[in-house]
Amino acid sequence: MAAKRALTVGAGEEGSSWQLSVDADYRGVLVLVQILRVRCHVRARRSALKWLTRCFSSAQRRGWPVVTTKLLTAVDVAQLVRDVGLAGFVDGLIARMEETFRKWGELKVVPRVSFSYPWGVVEAMPASDSKFYAVKIVNGHPNNPARNLLTVAALGILADAETGYPLMVADATLLTAFRTGAACAVATKHLARRDSRVLGIIGTGAQSEFLCYAVSRVAPIEKVVFYDIDSLAMRKFEENIRALGFSTRAASSGREVAESADVLITATAARGKHRVVERGWLKPGAHVNAVGGDAPGKTELDPQILFEAKVVVELLEQAQVEGEIQNTGREAVYAELWEIVSGLKPGRVSESELTVFDSVGVAVEDWAALTYLYELASERGAGLDTDLLPSPPHPKNLFSILR
């Protein structure tokens, strides 16, 4: 007879609990899981499911070797950020991002693979070093909010480069917003004036707060000026950014934002080649983080800005296809960001210099974010560890798991 295991879980009623004993049998586990889903509060349910995973994983029941994969939902990621603290999480990610750009030569770096449709784009973004392999699957669908869906949603996988086995599967939607902000923060640190106090943002969509907060961790930002064609997006942005302690001003146009900003972020979802910002609107010595131009035929800046500015990209090969420099060619590019971070080329050299970070988002940034998330989650026991892949008694006997 299989050994019995007892589990006591609070049912949510004061002073009450209930106990179940089940065989270490897979069908018994499934029944118990269904009961737990109905009977328990969230915390009790998650603890119980973790317990079940450890006790009853298919490989463990058969005495086979176990390779676990950490599963992290968006709820898990959000809770991890709260546990670490927003400032601590973002500061750590910025540091990891800068370190990653500094070790660029040790990484396998390739442009992302994308499939474009009339309604949006779906992309696969792989990157690796000798220890970790990461890939993110991400979409960009500007019309999704009309369906009450996010414009950008993503899933990340981190694997052991030596064995190929997945170490973590995680929601990467939040992580994409955080890593985009962290990359902009690294660029701002090296390219913006050190006395930059007014941050402007055009486009107050889902990632806007993440971008502004990350930049504020590397620059002495005192005020945020913002504009969007969507008044509801402006209202939610102002509420969120004020809660973070910033002074704010809602602008009546993108021009008003650009004329005010020491550091300007453009993060619109508009498709097509637009001129969201004209050259004459920018202050002397301004720095621009151009984030919204991230697909073929999708740009935001007056090309004259690029011809006059010190333009920095993440990966030239990808930026030529998807970035602002679609409109100018590679001749307008001064450097890739890793060259500046590693000291091969100087960043800002004068107070009056105009600088642009033409950010399209590259897989190396997701690699940095996923490895960072995995380390934090492992340290704090976040997520659910499970034997996601088959573990047959012999690696050449895969069919045996069907018997």
Secondary structure, DSSP 8 states (H G I E B T S, - for coil): ---EEEEEEE-SSTT-EEEEEEES-HHHHHHHHHHHHHHS-HHHHHHHHHHHHHHH-HHHHHT-----EEEE-HHHHHHHHHHH-HHHHHHHHHHHHHHHHHTGGGSEE---EEEEETTEEEEEEEEE-SSEEEEEEEEE-TTGGGGT--S--EEEEEEETTT--EEEEEE-HHHHHHHHHHHHHHHHHHHS-TT--EEEEE--STTHHHHHHHHHTTS---EEEEE-S-HHHHHHHHHHHHHTT-EEEE-SSHHHHHHH-SEEEE-----SEEEEE-GGGS-TT-EEEE-S--BTTBEEE-HHHHHHSEEEES-HHHHHHHSGGGGT-GGGEEEEHHHHHTTSS----STT--EEEE----HHHHHHHHHHHHHHHHHHT-SEEE--S---SSTT-GGGGG-
